[in-house]
Amino acid sequence: MVDNVPAHQRMHHFDAAQTHLILDYVTERLSMDETPLDFPGDKGVIDSVLNGLVTAEGIPTERALGIYDDDVSKTVLSADSPRFWAFIPNAPTKASLLFDMIVSAASLQGISWLEAAGAVAAENQVLRWISDAAGLPSTSGGVFVSGGSAANLSALTVARDIGRRRLIEKYGPEARLSRLRIAVSEQVHSSIKNTLSILDIDPLIVHPADHRLLGSDLADVLAADSDPESVVGVVATSGTTNAGIVDDLAGISAVAKQYGLWFHVDGAYGGAGLFAPSVRAQYSGIENADSFIVDPHKWLFAPFDCAALVYRDPALAKSVHTQKAGYLDAIHHDDGSYEWNPTDYAYHLTRRARGLPLWFSLIVNGTDAYTEAIEHGIALTREVASEIEQRANLELIREPTLSVVLFRRIGWTSADYDAWAHDLLVRQVAFVTSTTWEGEVVGRFAFAHPATTFAMVVEALDALDVDSAG
Ligand SMILES: *Cc1c(COP(=O)(O)O)cnc(C)c1O
């Protein structure tokens, strides 16, 4: 028995009872057709539950798991519930969730080819599937990072350094000090603004007439600019988070080419639409991207935390991100043997092989299942949009393009939307949050889960009929 083993050794010994408790919990969770939405937590209650749990001797697994199940988990809104329509939902497949446990149980890291060849090759197989869908060349490649924010930061670091190198080649070493800029639409994701601030790059903000960035908007701004050479890149969004708008990628890429700009496409949310034939044409021009990102933890049915980052010319990224240290020499060869070190393509070093849950699910379920699941979200969104148009008290704010829909409840203020959302959550009908559109608070749904039904949404829309939720 494990009992007479000292504690510091016991924690690395197999404990059958502990293992069964955890696996039974996981089995029960995975067996749910619909995970419960649950509720926001109260700090005082949570603090009192957690108080004193960190002890010198530890507490029994059963008690710890009970606390997690009864108290902790109930205050975590289930992003994988088919009734979670706020922000961007998460809808991991069962196979991806199960394989995520293997990634943990086997401590699968994915730093270098030397340490993790098979895992790296399997992750790269998924990156190839994504790159092919975007029409990027077969020499493109990249890495899975923790999220869209990390992916955008890593990609734009490369954009900055490559742009700066070019200016130094042209103007000499003094160009090292010149301010650099990257063009972005006012609709760009908040993580891009953060990235530019971290990288100390000024945004060149473009204001498209109808929120969708066009090539002509970028061309006009650059033509009117006194120092266009300081602009080293442009960010286009393939599916804005707030409204699902896909920028004019073809037009923007043409202008980027003319000015020699790094063309980055942020598809963290909407990149999944590449796999949906009904909307694929909107992504025309993405094949010209220098870097492209998509978050499988959003609309490609992978668990948190997973973002795919692909570069047209990975050698450029490698030249920027490779970490050099004596103890790391062993992972780099100069002998021409195959080398693909995922760590070289983003700002990190140690990394979990977080692309593998998607890889496993993709090969088990097949790509058609992915296409159909994404198309479900698009079709549902269109159905909901036409339902909104038919209701006298509602107005559709714009025709949805992907799986986000914005609408107005005539006569409502921010407090009314809040009260409506609160009531839906109390009744566990849905988790929704309002957003701001052109300065006005409006209703918003974002769909990703294939188990979300039109009837569920109708229930939420019916609750908009009451005169004032407040
Ligand atoms: C969600 C999102 C991001 C940020 O991704 P995280 O995974 O949350 O870091 C960036 N850009 C867009 C368009 C997004 O929708």
The ligand as a Tripos MOL2 file, in Angstrom:
@<TRIPOS>MOLECULE
LIG
   15    15     1     0     0
SMALL
NO_CHARGES

@<TRIPOS>ATOM
      1 C1        -10.3360   36.3020  -29.4810 C.3       1 LIG1
      2 C2         -9.5880   37.1210  -30.4500 C.ar      1 LIG1
      3 C3         -8.2510   37.4610  -30.2350 C.ar      1 LIG1
      4 C4         -7.5410   37.1070  -28.9530 C.3       1 LIG1
      5 O1         -7.4150   35.7150  -28.8420 O.3       1 LIG1
      6 P1         -7.1810   35.0520  -27.4000 P.3       1 LIG1
      7 O2         -7.1480   33.5970  -27.7570 O.co2     1 LIG1
      8 O3         -8.3610   35.4250  -26.5660 O.co2     1 LIG1
      9 O4         -5.9150   35.5640  -26.8730 O.co2     1 LIG1
     10 C5         -7.5970   38.1770  -31.1960 C.ar      1 LIG1
     11 N1         -8.2230   38.5590  -32.3210 N.ar      1 LIG1
     12 C6         -9.5030   38.2540  -32.5760 C.ar      1 LIG1
     13 C7        -10.1360   38.6970  -33.8500 C.3       1 LIG1
     14 C8        -10.2360   37.5200  -31.6410 C.ar      1 LIG1
     15 O5        -11.5120   37.2060  -31.8800 O.3       1 LIG1
@<TRIPOS>BOND
     1     1     2 1
     2     2     3 ar
     3     2    14 ar
     4     3     4 1
     5     3    10 ar
     6     4     5 1
     7     5     6 1
     8     6     7 2
     9     6     8 1
    10     6     9 1
    11    10    11 ar
    12    11    12 ar
    13    12    13 1
    14    12    14 ar
    15    14    15 1
@<TRIPOS>SUBSTRUCTURE
     1 LIG1         1 GROUP 0 **** ****
